[in-house]
Amino acid sequence: MRTTVTLDADVARKLRELTHRRRTSFEAVLNETIPRGLDAQERSDAVEPFSVEPHHGGFRPGLDVGKLDQLLDQLDTDEFLLEARRGR
């Protein structure tokens, strides 16, 4: 079937480059490329979008939120001591 289409310059350039690399006709490259793009579009439409289900985080019972800085300092100190023992 003969059809006339207007291609964007960058699309036409990519198709010509592919034609040259494969040493085949423009028509063959176009007839191979268009179905691949259409198939990929159908597959992406069929994939269910990812959704995040939020959960209430909250803090563990007994954790004093006002002392989080102290907890972080303790964790940093523990990590520093571990690395110092390893000789880093």
C-alpha positions in Angstrom: 0.0 0.0 0.0 1.4 3.4 -0.9 0.9 6.2 1.6 2.5 9.6 2.0 3.6 10.7 5.4 5.5 13.7 6.7 8.3 12.7 9.1 10.0 14.9 11.6 13.6 15.6 10.5 15.1 13.7 13.4 13.0 10.6 12.7 13.8 10.7 9.0 17.5 11.0 9.9 17.4 8.0 12.3 15.6 5.9 9.7 18.1 6.8 7.0 21.0 6.0 9.3 19.4 2.6 10.1 18.8 2.0 6.4 22.5 2.7 5.7 23.8 0.5 8.6 21.6 -2.5 7.6 22.2 -2.0 3.9 18.5 -2.3 3.2 15.7 -0.2 1.8 14.0 2.7 3.6 10.6 0.8 3.1 12.0 -2.3 4.8 13.3 -0.3 7.8 10.0 1.6 8.1 7.9 -1.6 7.9 10.0 -3.2 10.6 10.2 -0.2 12.9 6.6 0.9 13.0 5.1 -2.4 14.2 7.8 -2.6 16.9 6.8 0.9 18.1 3.1 0.0 18.0 3.7 -3.3 19.9 5.7 -1.5 22.6 3.0 1.1 23.0 0.3 -1.6 23.4 2.5 -3.4 26.0 3.1 -0.2 28.0 -0.7 0.6 27.9 -1.4 -2.9 29.3 0.9 -2.5 32.3 -0.9 -1.4 35.4 0.6 1.8 36.8 2.6 1.5 40.0 0.8 2.9 43.0 2.1 3.5 46.5 0.0 2.5 49.4 0.8 4.8 52.3 0.9 3.4 55.8 1.0 5.3 59.1 4.6 5.3 60.2 4.6 6.5 63.7 7.3 5.8 66.2 7.8 2.7 68.3 6.3 2.8 71.8 8.7 4.0 74.4 10.8 6.1 72.0 11.2 9.6 73.2 10.8 11.8 70.1 12.4 14.7 71.9 15.7 12.7 72.2 16.2 11.7 68.5 19.3 13.9 68.3 20.8 11.9 71.2 19.9 8.6 69.4 21.6 9.8 66.2 24.7 10.9 68.1 24.9 7.5 69.7 24.5 5.7 66.4 27.2 7.9 64.8 29.5 7.2 67.7 28.9 3.5 67.4 29.7 3.6 63.7 32.8 5.6 64.3 34.1 3.2 66.9 33.4 0.2 64.6 35.4 1.8 61.7 38.2 2.8 64.1 38.5 -0.9 65.2 38.7 -2.0 61.5 41.5 0.4 61.0 39.8 2.7 58.5 
